[in-house]
């Protein structure tokens, strides 16, 4: 088994709210196209999307490296951003990039 220090993914974490005139159903439907796109990107590992009871959305995307995450972000801006941005309240949007160490895997 690889050393835990070598098992590091890069996580892109985003938080946002939808525009008041947008629905979760419409947003999730648009995300199906993103899912098809993202699984084709080099270094993609995992993507999850959740919504809190008060309407805050949390998106986590795991990548094999910072380089893979950054390359996908640039490509996303060109190819897919226009699909999702009409749903998202830009004033509520925040994003961060970090490294994750696998501590335990089930």
C-alpha positions in Angstrom: 0.0 0.0 0.0 1.3 3.5 -0.8 2.5 5.7 2.0 -0.3 8.0 3.2 1.8 11.1 2.2 1.8 10.0 -1.4 -1.9 9.5 -1.5 -2.9 13.2 -1.8 -5.7 14.4 -4.1 -6.6 18.0 -4.8 -10.0 19.1 -3.7 -11.9 22.0 -5.2 -14.6 23.1 -2.8 -17.3 25.5 -3.8 -20.2 27.0 -1.9 -23.1 29.0 -3.3 -26.8 29.7 -3.4 -29.1 29.5 -6.3 -30.8 32.6 -7.7 -34.3 33.0 -6.1 -35.9 32.4 -9.5 -34.1 29.1 -10.1 -35.1 25.6 -9.0 -33.1 22.8 -7.6 -34.6 20.5 -10.2 -33.4 22.7 -13.0 -30.0 23.0 -11.5 -29.6 19.3 -11.0 -30.7 18.6 -14.5 -28.0 21.0 -15.8 -25.5 19.2 -13.6 -26.1 15.9 -15.5 -24.4 17.5 -18.5 -21.5 18.6 -16.2 -21.2 15.0 -14.9 -20.9 13.7 -18.5 -18.3 16.3 -19.2 -16.2 16.1 -16.0 -15.8 12.3 -16.1 -13.9 12.8 -19.4 -11.3 15.2 -17.8 -7.8 13.9 -17.1 -7.2 13.5 -13.4 -10.9 13.5 -12.3 -11.5 11.4 -9.3 -14.9 12.2 -7.6 -17.6 14.8 -7.6 -20.4 15.4 -5.0 -23.1 18.0 -4.7 -25.2 18.6 -1.6 -27.7 21.2 -0.4 -28.2 22.2 3.2 -31.7 22.8 4.7 -31.3 26.5 4.3 -30.4 26.4 0.6 -26.6 26.5 0.7 -25.1 24.2 -2.0 -21.7 22.5 -1.4 -19.8 21.1 -4.4 -16.6 19.0 -3.9 -14.5 17.8 -6.7 -11.5 15.6 -6.2 -8.6 15.6 -8.7 -5.4 13.7 -9.0 -3.3 16.9 -8.8 -3.5 20.7 -8.7 -2.4 20.8 -12.3 -5.4 18.6 -13.3 -7.8 20.7 -11.3 -6.5 24.0 -12.8 -6.6 22.6 -16.3 -10.1 21.4 -15.9 -11.2 24.7 -14.4 -9.8 26.6 -17.5 -11.6 24.2 -19.8 -14.8 24.4 -17.8 -14.8 28.2 -18.1 -14.7 27.9 -21.9 -17.0 24.9 -22.4 -19.5 24.6 -19.5 -19.6 27.7 -17.3 -22.4 29.2 -19.3 -24.6 26.2 -18.5 -24.4 26.6 -14.7 -23.9 30.3 -14.0 -27.5 31.4 -14.8 -28.5 29.3 -11.8 -25.9 30.6 -9.3 -26.1 33.8 -7.3 -22.6 35.0 -8.0 -22.5 37.1 -4.8 -22.8 34.0 -2.7 -20.1 32.0 -4.6 -16.9 31.0 -2.9 -14.2 28.5 -4.1 -11.1 27.0 -2.6 -8.4 24.5 -3.7 -6.7 22.3 -1.2 -4.7 19.1 -0.8 -6.3 16.1 0.9 -4.5 13.3 2.6 -6.4 10.0 2.6 -6.7 9.1 6.3 -9.0 6.1 6.0 -10.7 4.4 3.2 -13.6 2.0 3.6 
